[in-house]
Amino acid sequence: MVQTSSPIKVEESKYKDLYEKKVVFDFGTFYIFKEYVIGEISHGEHFTWDLAEKVIQRVYKHFGTQDIQVSYISNRIYSYSVQPQDWVHFFKNRHKVNSVAVVAYNSSGMLSVVLEKLFSLSPMKKFKSLDDAIAWSLKNQVEKISQKD
C-alpha cells in the first residue's frame, strides 16, 4: 500500500479550535463547522445508511433546520468500508450537500472514491490533504452562493 501523505486528525490540525460542535458516535467522530462537516469514521467500521442518518439528524439539530448549505469532508484517517449505493438513500430522502471531499492517505483509499462517485449526485473530489479538501469545499460554497445571485 502506497502512502500519499501522513494522516492528520482534526484534533491534531490547525482546525481543532474552529469547529462549532464535535459529535462522537461509536462508529466515528464528526466535526460541524459553519460551512462543512468533517467525518472521521472509526477503524474497521462499515459505514451504512443507518449510521449516516444518525449523523445527518445531529447536523440538522445543530443548525436548527434541514435547509442547510454545507459540504461533507470524509477525513479517512482509518481504514473502513462504505456502502456506496447508500448515497441513493441520501438523495431520495431529499437531503442535500453542496459537495463531498474525500481525503485519502493511501492508494486503496483513493480507489474506493471512484466507486462512491458513481452514486453521488453532488460534486465529489478526492484529496491527499485536509487543507486541500477544505479549500475546495469552501470554493464550491462560494460558487453555489454566487450562482444563486
Secondary structure, 3 states (H helix, E strand, C coil): CCECCCCCCHHHCCCCCCCCEEEEECCEEEEECCCEEEEEECCCCEECHHHHHHHHHHHHHHHCCCCCCCEEEEEECCCCEECCCHHHHHHHCCCCCCCEEEEECEHHHHHHHHHHHCCCCCCEEEECCHHHHHHHHHHHHHHHHHHHC
